Amino acid sequence: MAFDGWTFGFEIVNFLVLAFLLQRFAYRPLLAAIDRRKAATAQEVEAARSARGAAEALRSRLEDEQKALAGRKEAALAEAREAARTEREALLAKARDEAAALLEEGRKRLAGERRAVEGELRQEAGRLAVAIARHLLAEAGSAELRRTLGERAFATLAGLEPAEREALLASLDQGPAVLATAEPLPEAEKAAAEKRLAEILGRPVPLLTAVEPELIEGLELRFPHLALRHSWQHGLEQALAEIARDDVPVQP
């Protein structure tokens, strides 16, 4: 086969023209389309990446908000539990205080009622005892006993301090001295009493007499500001007051 240079050259020219035409009208637009597609793909990838980042940020924010909400919920529950516990303890303490106050009030009321009953029992027992003693003593009275009790009264008067005697004498300007007995006093005993009184006070003192059966026996020597009570009535009154004292326990 013979080699034809013109044919070979013509083919080379055709190839070059074809290559030029392909590069001009096919290869370059294809490369531009590929570049555009690459750019679009890169943009889509970047957009997807941005969307993924936004989604991750949103998910993280939602998780944080969920955690914060759970924390607030737990704090609110803890606060509610603490408030309920505090309220419960306050109610229990109030109930205990009210119960203790009621018990104490009941104890005081019972103690007061008991003291009142005990006082009434003492008074009634005392009145009965005094009535019995008054009846028995009234039958046992005597002039000798009256004189003995009178001597005790005069002994008490003699034991006064000088200043007290002076005050007693000064008080006689305001009223008389009175000698009270359960029965009429014989003149001899009255005279003896006036003599004894003058010896003690250092001067004569007029003495009035009074009959008071409630004295039972003995006598009472009275001055305006002083009374020397040496009678069975006074003794019974003291006994009754002792019986009625609140600090004396009643034996069951």
C-alpha positions as CSV (number, residue, x, y, z in Angstrom):
1,M,0.0,0.0,0.0
2,A,1.5,3.3,-1.0
3,F,1.7,6.2,1.4
4,D,0.0,9.4,0.1
5,G,1.3,12.5,1.8
6,W,-1.6,14.7,0.6
7,T,-4.2,12.4,2.0
8,F,-2.3,12.1,5.3
9,G,-2.0,15.9,5.5
10,F,-5.7,16.3,4.6
11,E,-6.6,13.9,7.4
12,I,-4.4,15.8,9.8
13,V,-6.1,19.0,8.8
14,N,-9.5,17.4,9.2
15,F,-8.5,16.1,12.6
16,L,-7.3,19.5,13.7
17,V,-10.5,21.2,12.5
18,L,-12.6,18.6,14.2
19,A,-10.6,19.0,17.4
20,F,-11.0,22.8,17.2
21,L,-14.7,22.5,16.6
22,L,-15.2,20.0,19.4
23,Q,-13.2,22.1,21.8
24,R,-15.1,25.2,20.7
25,F,-18.6,24.0,20.5
26,A,-18.6,20.8,22.7
27,Y,-15.8,20.4,25.2
28,R,-15.7,24.0,26.6
29,P,-19.6,24.1,27.1
30,L,-19.4,20.7,28.7
31,L,-16.6,21.8,31.0
32,A,-18.6,25.0,31.8
33,A,-21.6,22.9,32.5
34,I,-19.5,20.5,34.7
35,D,-18.1,23.5,36.5
36,R,-21.5,25.0,37.0
37,R,-22.8,21.6,38.3
38,K,-19.8,21.4,40.6
39,A,-20.5,24.9,41.9
40,A,-24.2,24.1,42.3
41,T,-23.3,20.9,44.0
42,A,-20.9,22.7,46.3
43,Q,-23.6,25.3,47.1
44,E,-26.0,22.5,47.8
45,V,-23.5,20.8,50.0
46,E,-22.7,24.0,51.8
47,A,-26.4,24.7,52.2
48,A,-26.9,21.2,53.4
49,R,-24.0,21.6,55.8
50,S,-25.4,24.9,57.0
51,A,-28.9,23.4,57.4
52,R,-27.3,20.5,59.3
53,G,-25.5,22.9,61.5
54,A,-28.7,24.9,62.1
55,A,-30.5,21.6,62.8
56,E,-27.7,20.6,65.2
57,A,-27.9,24.0,66.9
58,L,-31.7,23.8,67.1
59,R,-31.4,20.3,68.5
60,S,-28.8,21.4,71.1
61,R,-31.0,24.4,72.0
62,L,-34.0,22.2,72.4
63,E,-32.1,19.8,74.5
64,D,-30.8,22.6,76.7
65,E,-34.3,24.1,77.0
66,Q,-35.6,20.6,77.8
67,K,-32.9,20.1,80.4
68,A,-33.6,23.6,81.8
69,L,-37.4,22.9,81.9
70,A,-36.7,19.6,83.6
71,G,-34.5,21.4,86.1
72,R,-37.2,24.1,86.7
73,K,-39.8,21.3,87.1
74,E,-37.6,19.5,89.6
75,A,-36.9,22.7,91.5
76,A,-40.6,23.5,91.5
77,L,-41.5,20.0,92.7
78,A,-38.8,20.3,95.4
79,E,-40.0,23.7,96.5
80,A,-43.6,22.4,96.6
81,R,-42.5,19.4,98.6
82,E,-40.6,21.6,101.0
83,A,-43.5,24.0,101.3
84,A,-45.8,21.0,102.0
85,R,-43.4,19.6,104.6
86,T,-43.1,23.0,106.3
87,E,-46.9,23.5,106.3
88,R,-47.4,20.0,107.6
89,E,-44.8,20.5,110.4
90,A,-46.4,23.9,111.2
91,L,-49.9,22.3,111.4
92,L,-48.5,19.4,113.5
93,A,-46.8,21.9,115.8
94,K,-49.9,24.0,116.0
95,A,-52.0,20.9,116.8
96,R,-49.5,19.9,119.5
97,D,-49.5,23.3,121.0
98,E,-53.3,23.5,121.0
99,A,-53.5,20.0,122.5
100,A,-51.0,20.9,125.1
101,A,-52.9,24.1,125.8
102,L,-56.2,22.2,126.1
103,L,-54.5,19.7,128.5
104,E,-53.0,22.5,130.6
105,E,-56.3,24.3,130.7
106,G,-58.0,21.1,131.7
107,R,-55.4,20.5,134.4
108,K,-55.8,24.0,135.7
109,R,-59.6,23.8,135.6
110,L,-59.6,20.5,137.4
111,A,-57.0,21.8,139.9
112,G,-59.2,24.9,140.5
113,E,-62.3,22.8,140.9
114,R,-60.5,20.5,143.3
115,R,-59.2,23.4,145.3
116,A,-62.7,24.9,145.4
117,V,-64.1,21.6,146.6
118,E,-61.3,21.1,149.1
119,G,-61.9,24.6,150.4
120,E,-65.6,24.0,150.7
121,L,-64.9,20.7,152.5
122,R,-62.4,22.4,154.8
123,Q,-64.8,25.2,155.6
124,E,-67.7,22.9,156.2
125,A,-65.6,20.6,158.3
126,G,-64.2,23.6,160.2
127,R,-67.6,25.0,160.8
128,L,-68.9,21.7,162.1
129,A,-65.8,21.2,164.3
130,V,-66.1,24.7,165.7
131,A,-69.8,24.2,166.4
132,I,-69.1,21.0,168.2
133,A,-66.2,22.6,170.1
134,R,-68.2,25.7,170.9
135,H,-71.0,23.5,172.4
136,L,-68.5,21.4,174.4
137,L,-66.5,24.4,175.6
138,A,-69.5,26.3,176.6
139,E,-70.4,23.6,179.1
140,A,-66.8,23.5,180.4
141,G,-66.4,27.2,181.1
142,S,-65.5,28.4,184.6
143,A,-64.5,31.6,186.5
144,E,-61.0,30.1,187.1
145,L,-60.5,29.6,183.4
146,R,-61.6,33.2,182.7
147,R,-59.1,34.5,185.3
148,T,-56.3,32.4,183.7
149,L,-57.0,33.7,180.2
150,G,-57.3,37.2,181.7
151,E,-53.8,36.9,183.2
152,R,-52.5,35.9,179.8
153,A,-54.0,39.1,178.3
154,F,-52.5,41.3,181.0
155,A,-49.1,39.5,180.6
156,T,-49.2,40.3,176.9
157,L,-50.0,43.9,177.7
158,A,-47.1,44.0,180.2
159,G,-44.8,42.8,177.5
160,L,-45.3,45.8,175.3
161,E,-42.4,48.1,174.6
162,P,-42.5,51.5,176.3
163,A,-43.2,53.3,173.1
164,E,-46.1,50.9,172.4
165,R,-47.5,51.6,175.9
166,E,-47.2,55.3,175.3
167,A,-49.1,55.0,172.0
168,L,-51.7,52.9,173.7
169,L,-52.2,55.5,176.4
170,A,-52.5,58.2,173.8
171,S,-55.1,56.2,172.0
172,L,-57.3,56.3,175.1
173,D,-58.1,59.9,174.2
174,Q,-60.0,58.5,171.2
175,G,-62.1,55.9,173.1
176,P,-62.4,53.9,176.3
177,A,-60.8,50.5,177.2
178,V,-63.3,47.7,177.1
179,L,-63.2,44.3,178.8
180,A,-65.5,41.9,177.0
181,T,-66.5,38.5,178.6
182,A,-69.0,35.8,177.8
183,E,-70.9,36.3,181.0
184,P,-71.4,39.3,183.2
185,L,-68.2,40.2,185.1
186,P,-68.5,40.3,188.9
187,E,-67.6,43.7,190.4
188,A,-64.7,42.2,192.3
189,E,-63.1,40.8,189.1
190,K,-63.7,44.2,187.4
191,A,-62.0,46.0,190.2
192,A,-59.1,43.6,190.1
193,A,-58.8,44.1,186.3
194,E,-58.7,47.9,186.6
195,K,-56.1,47.6,189.3
196,R,-53.9,45.3,187.2
197,L,-54.4,47.6,184.2
198,A,-53.3,50.6,186.2
199,E,-50.2,48.8,187.5
200,I,-49.1,47.9,183.9
201,L,-49.9,51.3,182.3
202,G,-48.7,53.4,185.2
203,R,-52.0,55.3,185.7
204,P,-55.7,54.6,186.4
205,V,-57.6,53.7,183.3
206,P,-61.4,53.6,183.3
207,L,-62.6,50.1,182.1
208,L,-65.9,49.5,180.5
209,T,-67.3,46.0,180.5
210,A,-69.3,44.2,177.8
211,V,-71.1,40.9,177.7
212,E,-70.6,38.8,174.5
213,P,-71.8,35.2,174.8
214,E,-70.2,34.3,171.5
215,L,-66.8,34.5,173.3
216,I,-67.7,31.2,175.0
217,E,-65.1,31.7,177.7
218,G,-62.1,33.9,178.4
219,L,-62.0,37.6,177.7
220,E,-60.9,40.3,175.2
221,L,-59.2,43.5,176.3
222,R,-59.8,46.1,173.7
223,F,-58.3,49.6,173.2
224,P,-59.0,52.0,170.3
225,H,-56.0,50.6,168.3
226,L,-55.3,47.3,170.0
227,A,-57.3,44.1,170.9
228,L,-55.9,41.4,173.1
229,R,-58.1,38.4,172.4
230,H,-57.8,35.5,174.9
231,S,-61.1,33.8,174.4
232,W,-62.2,30.4,173.1
233,Q,-64.0,32.1,170.3
234,H,-60.6,33.5,169.1
235,G,-59.0,30.1,169.4
236,L,-61.8,28.5,167.4
237,E,-61.5,31.2,164.7
238,Q,-57.8,30.5,164.4
239,A,-58.4,26.8,164.2
240,L,-61.1,27.3,161.5
241,A,-58.7,29.6,159.5
242,E,-56.0,26.9,159.8
243,I,-58.4,24.2,158.5
244,A,-59.5,26.4,155.6
245,R,-55.9,27.2,154.4
246,D,-55.4,26.3,150.7
247,D,-51.8,25.1,151.3
248,V,-52.9,22.4,153.7
249,P,-53.5,19.2,151.6
250,V,-56.6,17.2,152.1
251,Q,-55.7,13.6,152.9
252,P,-57.7,11.0,150.9
